[in-house]
Each structure stands twice: as C-alpha cells, then as structure tokens.
Amino acid sequence: MNFILRQQNYDDPNSMASRFRRARGRRIVGLIEAAFAERGACRIVDLGGRPEYWRIVDRDLLERCKVHITVVNRERQAPIDDPLFDQTPGDACAMDVEDGAFDIAHSNSVIEHVGDWERMEAFASETRRLARRYYVQTPYFWFPVEPHFSAPFFHWAPEPVRAKRLMKRAHGFATRMDDLGQAMRAVQHARLLYKAMMRHLFPDAVHVDERFAGLTKSLMAIRG
C-alpha cells in the first residue's frame, strides 16, 4: 500500500483521513446538541452514508441526545441490527419526504458522486429542503492529490487521459481496467468541486475550508 493510500485508511486511527474525520465530528456534534436543545431529540438523514461512519461521534452522546439516523442510498444496504439507524433505499436528489422532515441533513464526500451539475443542484436543493440544519463535506478540486484515485494531479488531466491511465494500471481504490467504457465511468463517477460551485449550491451556509499543510483539502458547507 503506497503512502497516500495509507493516509486514507480509516481503520488506522492515526491516518490523516481518520484525524480529519474526528475533527469533522466535532462540528457535527455542535449541530446535534443544538437540535437536541430545541426539541429534546435529533433526527438525522445521512445522504449516501454508512452506519459505520458515525463512529466519529461518541455513542454516549448520540444516545443522550436521542439521535436517530436515517441512512439513504440508491442501492439497498446490508441490514444492521442497531436501533440508532434506519437504512432506506432512495435517491438523495429526489427524496419522497416532506420539507423539514429531519433536524439535520448530512453528507460526507457524496455530492461529487451524484452525477452532472444538474444532479448536484438537485442534491443541494434536497439537502437544504430536508432539514433546518445541514452539514456537507466534499474534497476540493484544487487540492493536488485526488482522493478517489490516490494520485497527485490525476483529476486535473482531461477525462480521456485519466481513462487511459486507468487502463494501464491501478490508481488508489480503482483497479486497472481493460474496458474503455468502464474506465470512463470510473473517471466520471467522481467530479470534484471548487469553492464558487459550493457557494452557489449552498448559498445560505457558512463555508469552511479544511486545510492540510496550508492548502485547502476539503470544503464544508454548514447551516446551523
């Protein structure tokens, strides 16, 4: 495993990815506590997430604040025996629930995977509609290391060049691909955003830069 991949290992509590997640968790705790103070409970919708992600927040706090988390994914997930969670199949760009159905809408590294700009706009609109408070995080386009392919400068190359590179060798979490169609789908599955895009999508948020070595690594949009 190369150095970049090791730093993306969430099973290692000392990896850079784990440290950043813990820092993000502190921001999420603030939203949870505010919601609990208002209504004595906290309903969270996690758009495109996974139950195991929520280990970033202390379980005692989640139980004390009477948190319930609805995890929404387009693909049906393996069942989980935990009363803290519901897992619901659904499209986060077109949710069939009423406005303000939750106290917090949350997504971590999801909006870059939903599709083209029109789909991103729909995802942002749903996030803002579903809850008074929201937290959205996404990798930053102008950070030199692409997190999905674990390669410096990879995402700055044109799509055909990236697809050719994937057909030559594995990059990060993506194995080497024999088929051009498969390679193009992999390339287009992650479309990183820059700051103006996030501000346009989430105009009512506080925008926070997550920094590493003086460079913006990820973008966060938070409405409290």
JOMO-V888377 format. One record per backbone hydrogen bond with DSSP energy under -1.0 kcal/mol. NH is the residue of the N-H (numbers start at 1). CO is the residue of the C=O. Records with the same first field share a line. If there is no record, write none. Layout:
NH = CO + CO
This chain:
6 = 2
7 = 3
8 = 5
9 = 6
12 = 9
15 = 12
17 = 7
19 = 15
20 = 16
21 = 17
22 = 18
23 = 19
24 = 20
25 = 21
26 = 22
28 = 24
29 = 25
30 = 26
31 = 27
32 = 28
33 = 29
34 = 30
35 = 31
36 = 32
37 = 33
38 = 34
39 = 35
40 = 36
42 = 66
44 = 68
45 = 104
46 = 70
47 = 106
48 = 72
53 = 50
54 = 51
55 = 52
56 = 53
57 = 54
62 = 58
63 = 59
64 = 60
65 = 61
66 = 63
67 = 62
68 = 42
69 = 84
70 = 44
71 = 86
72 = 46
73 = 88
82 = 80
85 = 82
86 = 69
88 = 71
90 = 73
94 = 91
97 = 95
100 = 129
101 = 98
102 = 130
103 = 43
104 = 43
105 = 133
106 = 45
107 = 135
109 = 137
113 = 110
120 = 116
121 = 117
122 = 118
123 = 119
124 = 120
125 = 121
126 = 122
127 = 123
128 = 124
129 = 125
130 = 126
133 = 103
134 = 223
135 = 105
136 = 221
137 = 107
138 = 219
140 = 217
141 = 193
143 = 140
146 = 151
151 = 146
153 = 144
154 = 151
156 = 153
157 = 154
162 = 158
163 = 159
164 = 160
165 = 161
166 = 162
167 = 163
169 = 165
171 = 174
173 = 148
174 = 171
177 = 166
183 = 179
184 = 180
185 = 181
186 = 182
187 = 183
188 = 184
191 = 112
198 = 194
199 = 195
200 = 196
201 = 197
202 = 198
205 = 202
206 = 222
208 = 220
210 = 218
212 = 215
215 = 212
217 = 210
218 = 210
219 = 138
220 = 208
221 = 136
222 = 206
223 = 134
